[in-house]
Amino acid sequence: MGHGHAHGAVSRGETAAGRHKGSLLAALALTAAFMVAEVVGGLWTGSLALLADAAHMLTDAGGLALALIAIRFAERPATPQKTYGYVRTEVLSALTNAVVLLLLTVYILYEAYERFRNPPEILGGPMLAVAATGLVVNLISMKLLSGGSSESINVKGAYFEVLSDMLGSLGVILAALVVMLTGWTLVDPIIGAGIGLFIVPRTWILLKQAVHILMEGTPPEVDLALLEKKLAEIPGVVAVHDLHVWTITSGLDAMSGHLVLADMARAREVLVAARELVEHEFGIGHVTIQTEDQALREAEGETRL
């Protein structure tokens, strides 16, 4: 039996999130700087919608910080105990972000219920000014993170948080205008609850993606049946088994499998063809393939019988 092992262009120390570290840092600085102002503004105006937006901003800052910490861990070299290094830390970061957002939504809904029972006085003017400033900050942060959100689940988590906060700022602006023009203060807890509920579907998707990776599920962009079919079509291959594809971290998928050959003299030729197929047609950068002799495999099967 023989085996082949190959790495693609993505190294262990370089992740998709790592390539956008500068954008994450800039977004964190903006978010943290405005977060304090929004918390103070929420307490000053008595607005739940603004406090909900401030809570999202706080979560944004924490999520961005977690993302940067995850990148720092991912840059650490592999060890004999952690042969892939720490690159999967970014997936844990995305999972943490999703869980925190869901818990935060529960709190916001509870607070909205309390304010329906006892509506507080709300200062519409200052509320509008703070929310408008927050909208500008969110739009800048979204621009900074948009490029990396399609490459990294870690950056995607941070982008979703900023996106939710941007929409939250729009909601607060609407609530402030209604309060100023009509004096109807119940719009504030309604908008606050809406801000909390809006992000739930997107956060749930992010949570499922992170769990799927941690469970070493097949990447959604890889058709495992098609991969198996194409490997079986390589000249000299008579069977394919124990085929697995999983994601180590965003931008770095791995594959392992066994190819049964009629003639082991063609093992090198088959391995080269299989590597090229897996890397170029399916974009999998970390490939481990073992070849097996058909005659030996059949003899072992008869012996077991």
Secondary structure, DSSP 8 states (H G I E B T S, - for coil): -EEEEEE-S--TT--TTGGGHHHHHHHHHHHHHHHHHHHHHHHHHT-HHHHHHHHHHHHHHHHHHHHHHHHHHHTS---SS-TTTTTTHHHHHHHHHHHHHHHHHHHHHHHHHHHHHS-----HHHHHHHHHHHHHHHHHHHHHHHHHHTT-HHHHHHHHHHHHHHHHHHHHHHHHHHHHHH--TTHHHHHHHHHHHHTHHHHHHHHHHHHHHHTT---TT--HHHHHHHHHTSTTEEEEEEEEEEEEETTEEEEEEEEEES-GGGHHHHHHHHHHIIIIIH---EEEEEEEEHHHHHHHHHHH-
